[in-house]
Amino acid sequence: MAEGKTFAHKPKVPIVMSTPENLEVLFEDNHIIAVNKRSSDIVQGDITNDRTLDNVIREYLRVKYSKPGEAWLGTIHRIDRPVSGVILYAKTSKALSRMMKAFKNREVAKTYWAVVKGTPPEQQGHVVNWLKKNQERNKSYAHSGPGDGRKESELKYQILGKGDHYTFVEVQPKTGRHHQIRVTLASLDCPIKGDIKYGARRTNDNASIHLHARRIEFIHPTRREVIRIIAPPPEDNLWDKMLELSEKVQQSGSDLSPGQ
Protein backbone atom coordinates (compact mmCIF):
# COMPACT_ATOMS: atom_id res chain seq x y z
CA MET A 1 0.00 0.00 0.00
CA ALA A 2 1.40 3.37 -0.99
CA GLU A 3 2.44 5.61 1.88
CA GLY A 4 -0.22 8.06 2.94
CA LYS A 5 -3.21 6.03 1.78
CA THR A 6 -6.01 6.17 4.33
CA PHE A 7 -8.98 3.80 4.62
CA ALA A 8 -11.89 3.68 7.04
CA HIS A 9 -10.50 0.35 8.26
CA LYS A 10 -6.80 -0.43 7.89
CA PRO A 11 -6.20 -3.12 5.25
CA LYS A 12 -4.33 -6.26 6.28
CA VAL A 13 -2.87 -6.89 2.82
CA PRO A 14 -1.20 -4.63 0.23
CA ILE A 15 -3.70 -2.50 -1.67
CA VAL A 16 -3.62 -2.02 -5.44
CA MET A 17 -5.35 1.11 -6.72
CA SER A 18 -6.07 1.93 -10.34
CA THR A 19 -3.38 3.84 -12.23
CA PRO A 20 -3.22 5.06 -15.84
CA GLU A 21 -1.12 1.97 -16.55
CA ASN A 22 -3.34 -0.73 -14.98
CA LEU A 23 -6.74 0.89 -15.59
CA GLU A 24 -9.31 -1.70 -16.72
CA VAL A 25 -11.35 -0.03 -19.46
CA LEU A 26 -14.58 -1.88 -20.24
CA PHE A 27 -15.97 0.45 -22.93
CA GLU A 28 -14.85 3.63 -24.65
CA ASP A 29 -15.99 5.79 -27.54
CA ASN A 30 -15.96 9.52 -28.26
CA HIS A 31 -18.55 10.29 -25.58
CA ILE A 32 -18.37 7.65 -22.83
CA ILE A 33 -15.72 5.69 -20.98
CA ALA A 34 -16.57 2.86 -18.57
CA VAL A 35 -13.99 1.31 -16.26
CA ASN A 36 -13.93 -1.54 -13.77
CA LYS A 37 -13.42 0.22 -10.45
CA ARG A 38 -11.21 -1.50 -7.90
CA SER A 39 -12.52 -1.62 -4.33
CA SER A 40 -9.61 0.60 -3.28
CA ASP A 41 -10.40 3.37 -5.78
CA ILE A 42 -12.03 6.54 -4.55
CA VAL A 43 -14.58 8.26 -6.80
CA GLN A 44 -15.14 11.46 -4.84
CA GLY A 45 -12.32 13.35 -3.12
CA ASP A 46 -12.28 13.38 0.67
CA ILE A 47 -10.02 14.14 3.62
CA THR A 48 -7.64 11.31 2.69
CA ASN A 49 -6.39 13.29 -0.33
CA ASP A 50 -6.01 10.00 -2.21
CA ARG A 51 -5.94 10.29 -5.98
CA THR A 52 -9.48 10.06 -7.32
CA LEU A 53 -10.45 7.71 -10.12
CA ASP A 54 -11.46 10.55 -12.44
CA ASN A 55 -7.96 11.99 -12.22
CA VAL A 56 -6.51 8.58 -13.06
CA ILE A 57 -8.76 8.36 -16.12
CA ARG A 58 -7.87 11.92 -17.19
CA GLU A 59 -4.20 11.00 -17.18
CA TYR A 60 -4.95 7.75 -19.04
CA LEU A 61 -6.77 9.72 -21.76
CA ARG A 62 -4.11 12.42 -21.92
CA VAL A 63 -1.39 9.85 -22.57
CA LYS A 64 -3.46 7.66 -24.91
CA TYR A 65 -4.43 10.54 -27.19
CA SER A 66 -1.26 12.62 -26.70
CA LYS A 67 -3.22 15.59 -25.42
CA PRO A 68 -1.17 18.73 -24.62
CA GLY A 69 -3.18 19.42 -21.46
CA GLU A 70 -5.57 17.69 -19.09
CA ALA A 71 -8.36 15.68 -20.71
CA TRP A 72 -11.93 16.78 -19.98
CA LEU A 73 -13.98 14.24 -18.00
CA GLY A 74 -17.37 14.43 -16.32
CA THR A 75 -18.52 12.29 -13.37
CA ILE A 76 -21.93 10.76 -14.20
CA HIS A 77 -22.54 8.73 -11.03
CA ARG A 78 -20.66 7.39 -8.02
CA ILE A 79 -19.84 4.10 -6.31
CA ASP A 80 -18.80 3.75 -2.65
CA ARG A 81 -15.08 3.33 -2.10
CA PRO A 82 -15.11 -0.29 -0.81
CA VAL A 83 -17.34 -1.40 -3.72
CA SER A 84 -15.94 -2.66 -7.03
CA GLY A 85 -17.41 -2.74 -10.52
CA VAL A 86 -18.51 -0.78 -13.57
CA ILE A 87 -18.65 3.00 -13.42
CA LEU A 88 -19.33 5.47 -16.22
CA TYR A 89 -17.68 8.79 -17.04
CA ALA A 90 -18.50 11.29 -19.78
CA LYS A 91 -15.90 12.52 -22.26
CA THR A 92 -18.13 15.31 -23.58
CA SER A 93 -20.47 17.81 -21.93
CA LYS A 94 -23.32 16.61 -24.15
CA ALA A 95 -22.89 13.04 -22.90
CA LEU A 96 -22.65 14.23 -19.30
CA SER A 97 -25.91 16.19 -19.35
CA ARG A 98 -27.83 13.48 -21.20
CA MET A 99 -26.54 10.65 -19.01
CA MET A 100 -27.22 12.55 -15.78
CA LYS A 101 -30.76 13.13 -17.03
CA ALA A 102 -31.09 9.40 -17.79
CA PHE A 103 -30.01 8.53 -14.24
CA LYS A 104 -32.41 11.09 -12.78
CA ASN A 105 -35.28 9.65 -14.83
CA ARG A 106 -34.34 6.09 -13.81
CA GLU A 107 -33.60 5.07 -17.39
CA VAL A 108 -30.36 3.30 -16.47
CA ALA A 109 -30.57 -0.35 -15.39
CA LYS A 110 -27.95 -1.36 -12.82
CA THR A 111 -27.24 -4.83 -11.48
CA TYR A 112 -25.09 -5.53 -8.42
CA TRP A 113 -23.78 -8.73 -6.92
CA ALA A 114 -23.59 -9.13 -3.15
CA VAL A 115 -22.25 -11.86 -0.88
CA VAL A 116 -24.16 -11.70 2.40
CA LYS A 117 -24.39 -13.38 5.76
CA GLY A 118 -27.82 -14.82 6.38
CA THR A 119 -30.56 -15.39 3.84
CA PRO A 120 -33.10 -12.86 2.51
CA PRO A 121 -36.74 -13.74 3.25
CA GLU A 122 -37.74 -14.47 -0.37
CA GLN A 123 -36.11 -16.11 -3.39
CA GLN A 124 -37.02 -13.00 -5.36
CA GLY A 125 -37.86 -9.90 -3.35
CA HIS A 126 -38.99 -6.32 -3.89
CA VAL A 127 -38.13 -3.88 -1.11
CA VAL A 128 -39.44 -0.33 -0.74
CA ASN A 129 -38.25 1.58 2.33
CA TRP A 130 -37.27 5.09 3.38
CA LEU A 131 -33.64 5.97 4.09
CA LYS A 132 -32.31 8.78 6.22
CA LYS A 133 -28.65 9.76 6.02
CA ASN A 134 -26.59 10.75 9.04
CA GLN A 135 -24.07 13.13 7.51
CA GLU A 136 -21.67 13.09 10.47
CA ARG A 137 -21.45 9.30 10.58
CA ASN A 138 -21.69 8.87 6.79
CA LYS A 139 -24.30 6.21 7.37
CA SER A 140 -27.92 5.70 6.32
CA TYR A 141 -30.75 4.19 8.33
CA ALA A 142 -33.73 2.29 6.93
CA HIS A 143 -37.32 3.02 8.00
CA SER A 144 -40.58 1.35 7.03
CA GLY A 145 -42.39 4.61 6.26
CA PRO A 146 -41.83 8.24 5.24
CA GLY A 147 -40.67 10.87 7.68
CA ASP A 148 -38.57 13.97 8.16
CA GLY A 149 -35.40 13.77 6.06
CA ARG A 150 -36.23 10.31 4.72
CA LYS A 151 -36.04 9.43 1.01
CA GLU A 152 -37.94 6.65 -0.66
CA SER A 153 -35.76 3.75 -1.76
CA GLU A 154 -36.57 0.79 -3.97
CA LEU A 155 -34.74 -2.32 -5.12
CA LYS A 156 -35.33 -5.86 -6.31
CA TYR A 157 -33.20 -8.86 -5.47
CA GLN A 158 -32.81 -12.52 -6.37
CA ILE A 159 -30.98 -15.25 -4.50
CA LEU A 160 -28.60 -16.94 -6.95
CA GLY A 161 -27.48 -19.61 -4.49
CA LYS A 162 -26.16 -20.47 -1.06
CA GLY A 163 -22.84 -21.68 0.27
CA ASP A 164 -21.75 -23.06 3.62
CA HIS A 165 -21.42 -19.61 5.17
CA TYR A 166 -22.82 -17.03 2.75
CA THR A 167 -25.71 -16.34 0.40
CA PHE A 168 -25.13 -15.01 -3.12
CA VAL A 169 -27.58 -12.29 -4.14
CA GLU A 170 -28.18 -10.29 -7.31
CA VAL A 171 -29.63 -6.82 -6.71
CA GLN A 172 -31.25 -4.29 -9.02
CA PRO A 173 -31.62 -0.87 -7.39
CA LYS A 174 -34.40 1.26 -8.82
CA THR A 175 -33.32 4.38 -6.93
CA GLY A 176 -29.84 5.68 -6.15
CA ARG A 177 -29.88 6.52 -2.46
CA HIS A 178 -26.86 6.80 -0.18
CA HIS A 179 -25.61 3.28 0.73
CA GLN A 180 -28.97 1.95 -0.49
CA ILE A 181 -28.03 -1.67 -1.15
CA ARG A 182 -25.84 -1.92 1.93
CA VAL A 183 -28.41 -0.62 4.40
CA THR A 184 -31.36 -2.41 2.79
CA LEU A 185 -29.68 -5.83 2.87
CA ALA A 186 -28.64 -5.14 6.46
CA SER A 187 -32.27 -4.32 7.30
CA LEU A 188 -33.13 -7.83 6.08
CA ASP A 189 -30.58 -9.23 8.57
CA CYS A 190 -28.23 -9.96 5.66
CA PRO A 191 -25.16 -7.72 6.05
CA ILE A 192 -22.68 -7.76 3.17
CA LYS A 193 -19.44 -9.61 3.86
CA GLY A 194 -16.83 -7.16 5.13
CA ASP A 195 -19.28 -4.29 5.66
CA ILE A 196 -18.87 -3.68 9.39
CA LYS A 197 -20.58 -0.27 9.05
CA TYR A 198 -23.79 -2.20 8.41
CA GLY A 199 -23.47 -5.22 10.63
CA ALA A 200 -20.73 -7.51 9.30
CA ARG A 201 -18.71 -9.06 12.11
CA ARG A 202 -15.29 -8.46 10.56
CA THR A 203 -13.63 -6.54 7.73
CA ASN A 204 -12.18 -8.04 4.58
CA ASP A 205 -8.40 -8.17 4.54
CA ASN A 206 -8.19 -5.65 1.68
CA ALA A 207 -10.74 -3.25 3.23
CA SER A 208 -13.29 -4.06 0.48
CA ILE A 209 -16.84 -5.23 0.94
CA HIS A 210 -18.36 -8.01 -1.15
CA LEU A 211 -20.55 -5.73 -3.27
CA HIS A 212 -19.82 -5.49 -6.99
CA ALA A 213 -21.44 -3.36 -9.71
CA ARG A 214 -21.78 -6.20 -12.20
CA ARG A 215 -23.77 -4.71 -15.08
CA ILE A 216 -25.10 -1.44 -16.43
CA GLU A 217 -27.47 -0.92 -19.35
CA PHE A 218 -28.47 2.39 -20.91
CA ILE A 219 -29.33 4.20 -24.14
CA HIS A 220 -26.20 5.75 -25.63
CA PRO A 221 -26.44 9.56 -25.29
CA THR A 222 -25.75 10.26 -28.99
CA ARG A 223 -26.12 7.02 -30.95
CA ARG A 224 -29.46 6.17 -29.26
CA GLU A 225 -28.66 2.47 -29.13
CA VAL A 226 -28.67 0.14 -26.12
CA ILE A 227 -25.28 -0.24 -24.44
CA ARG A 228 -24.78 -3.11 -22.00
CA ILE A 229 -21.52 -3.31 -20.04
CA ILE A 230 -20.46 -6.14 -17.75
CA ALA A 231 -17.64 -5.88 -15.21
CA PRO A 232 -15.71 -9.01 -14.16
CA PRO A 233 -15.62 -9.32 -10.35
CA PRO A 234 -12.35 -9.26 -8.38
CA GLU A 235 -10.27 -12.42 -8.16
CA ASP A 236 -11.68 -14.17 -5.10
CA ASN A 237 -13.07 -17.62 -4.30
CA LEU A 238 -16.47 -16.21 -3.36
CA TRP A 239 -16.72 -14.17 -6.55
CA ASP A 240 -15.73 -17.30 -8.52
CA LYS A 241 -18.67 -19.06 -6.87
CA MET A 242 -20.95 -16.17 -7.79
CA LEU A 243 -19.88 -16.45 -11.45
CA GLU A 244 -20.66 -20.16 -11.40
CA LEU A 245 -24.09 -19.64 -9.83
CA SER A 246 -24.99 -16.80 -12.18
CA GLU A 247 -24.20 -18.94 -15.21
CA LYS A 248 -26.46 -21.71 -13.91
CA VAL A 249 -29.31 -19.26 -13.31
CA GLN A 250 -28.95 -17.81 -16.81
CA GLN A 251 -28.99 -21.30 -18.34
CA SER A 252 -32.18 -22.09 -16.42
CA GLY A 253 -33.82 -18.89 -17.68
CA SER A 254 -34.78 -17.69 -14.21
CA ASP A 255 -32.51 -14.65 -13.95
CA LEU A 256 -33.88 -11.26 -12.85
CA SER A 257 -33.57 -9.36 -16.12
CA PRO A 258 -33.50 -5.52 -16.16
CA GLY A 259 -36.93 -3.96 -15.93
CA GLN A 260 -38.55 -7.17 -14.65
Sequence and secondary structure as in RCSB ss.txt:
>XXXX:A:sequence
MAEGKTFAHKPKVPIVMSTPENLEVLFEDNHIIAVNKRSSDIVQGDITNDRTLDNVIREYLRVKYSKPGEAWLGT
IHRIDRPVSGVILYAKTSKALSRMMKAFKNREVAKTYWAVVKGTPPEQQGHVVNWLKKNQERNKSYAHSGPGDGR
KESELKYQILGKGDHYTFVEVQPKTGRHHQIRVTLASLDCPIKGDIKYGARRTNDNASIHLHARRIEFIHPTRRE
VIRIIAPPPEDNLWDKMLELSEKVQQSGSDLSPGQ
>XXXX:A:secstr
  TT   SS  SS      TTT  EEEE SSEEEEEE TT BSS  TT   BHHHHHHHHHHHHTT SS    EE
     TT EEEEEEESSHHHHHHHHHHHHTT  EEEEEEEESS  SSSEEEEEEEEEEETTTTEEEEESS  TT 
EEEEEEEEEEEE SS EEEEEEESS  TTHHHHHHHHTT  BTT GGGT SS  TTS  SEEEEEEEEE TTT  
EEEEE    S HHHHHHHHHHHHHHHHT    TT 
